[in-house]
Amino acid sequence: MTVNESIALAIGAALVAAGAMLVFRRRREGSSRGSQGGVILLLIGAMAVVYGLGLTKYRPSPFELEAMGQ
């Protein structure tokens, strides 16, 4: 894991935590709806976590490796 991926993972985790706090704080206050900003933070945080874990890296299939080798 590179430094950039580690930073993205940490930022993503912080955004997910902040988004969850916003969504659930609003529900505790008696509102029947959550916070739109909280949901957006959750989504952006989830994307940063996916990137930080390296799940967006291209990994060729065995067939593609075989085709490139010929």
C-alpha positions as CSV (number, residue, x, y, z in Angstrom):
1,M,0.0,0.0,0.0
2,T,1.4,3.3,-1.0
3,V,1.4,6.5,1.0
4,N,-1.3,8.0,-1.3
5,E,-3.5,5.0,-0.8
6,S,-3.0,5.2,3.0
7,I,-3.9,8.8,3.0
8,A,-7.0,8.2,0.9
9,L,-8.0,5.4,3.2
10,A,-7.7,7.6,6.3
11,I,-9.6,10.5,4.7
12,G,-12.3,8.1,3.5
13,A,-12.7,6.6,7.0
14,A,-13.0,10.1,8.4
15,L,-15.6,11.1,5.8
16,V,-17.6,8.0,6.5
17,A,-17.6,8.7,10.2
18,A,-18.5,12.4,9.8
19,G,-21.3,11.5,7.4
20,A,-22.7,8.9,9.8
21,M,-22.6,11.4,12.6
22,L,-24.5,13.9,10.5
23,V,-27.2,11.5,9.4
24,F,-27.8,10.0,12.8
25,R,-27.6,13.2,14.8
26,R,-30.4,14.6,12.7
27,R,-32.5,11.5,13.3
28,R,-32.0,11.8,17.1
29,E,-33.3,15.4,17.0
30,G,-36.7,14.1,15.9
31,S,-36.5,14.6,12.2
32,S,-38.0,11.8,10.2
33,R,-35.4,12.4,7.5
34,G,-31.6,12.3,7.5
35,S,-29.1,14.8,6.4
36,Q,-28.5,15.1,2.7
37,G,-25.0,16.4,3.4
38,G,-24.3,13.4,5.6
39,V,-25.3,11.0,2.8
40,I,-23.1,12.8,0.4
41,L,-20.2,12.5,2.8
42,L,-20.9,8.8,3.2
43,L,-20.8,8.3,-0.5
44,I,-17.6,10.3,-1.1
45,G,-16.0,8.5,1.9
46,A,-16.9,5.1,0.5
47,M,-15.4,6.0,-2.8
48,A,-12.2,7.1,-1.1
49,V,-12.0,3.9,0.9
50,V,-12.4,1.8,-2.3
51,Y,-9.6,3.8,-3.9
52,G,-7.4,3.5,-0.8
53,L,-7.8,-0.2,-0.6
54,G,-6.7,-0.5,-4.3
55,L,-9.9,-2.0,-5.6
56,T,-9.9,0.3,-8.6
57,K,-6.5,-0.9,-10.0
58,Y,-6.6,-2.7,-13.3
59,R,-5.8,-6.4,-13.1
60,P,-5.9,-8.1,-16.5
61,S,-7.6,-11.5,-16.7
62,P,-5.6,-14.6,-17.6
63,F,-7.1,-14.5,-21.1
64,E,-5.9,-10.9,-21.6
65,L,-2.4,-11.8,-20.4
66,E,-2.3,-14.7,-22.8
67,A,-3.6,-12.5,-25.7
68,M,-1.0,-9.8,-25.0
69,G,1.8,-12.4,-24.9
70,Q,1.2,-13.6,-28.5
